[in-house]
Amino acid sequence: MAKNNLKELIEVVVEGIQQNKGKKIVSVDLSNINNAEVSGFVICEGDSSTHVSSIADSVVSTVKKSKVAPVFGKDGYDNAEWIVIDVGAIFVHVFQPDVRRYYNIEELWADCPVKTYND
């Protein structure tokens, strides 16, 4: 995906998160990692399983309406502690706070650029 299209996709995803008051939103740029499956992650959190599910639903709806990228899949709705959404060039991770701290994805990719967004 071209850099401009990737930026637009991230902006659309962040908008979907912000519409449902997702918290601690960051994007991780993986575009300079050889053989990475995706160009980046967008990570955020919600206060409860209901909040996590509603944030994920908002992201899916916002991406579909924008037509900037297809939604290829989503998983984690059963317990809604961690929902991942595949929008092709990026994966969107919506966590409950304890699960986010446990997996600490941002730290795993600490050598990559990270951008923080307003809640």
PyMOL commands that set and color helices and strands:
alter all, ss='L'
color gray80, all
select helices_A, chain A and resi 3-19+49-66+97-103+105-108
alter helices_A, ss='H'
color red, helices_A
select strands_A, chain A and resi 23-29+40-45+73-75+82-86+90-95+114-116
alter strands_A, ss='S'
color yellow, strands_A
deselect
rebuild
show_as cartoon
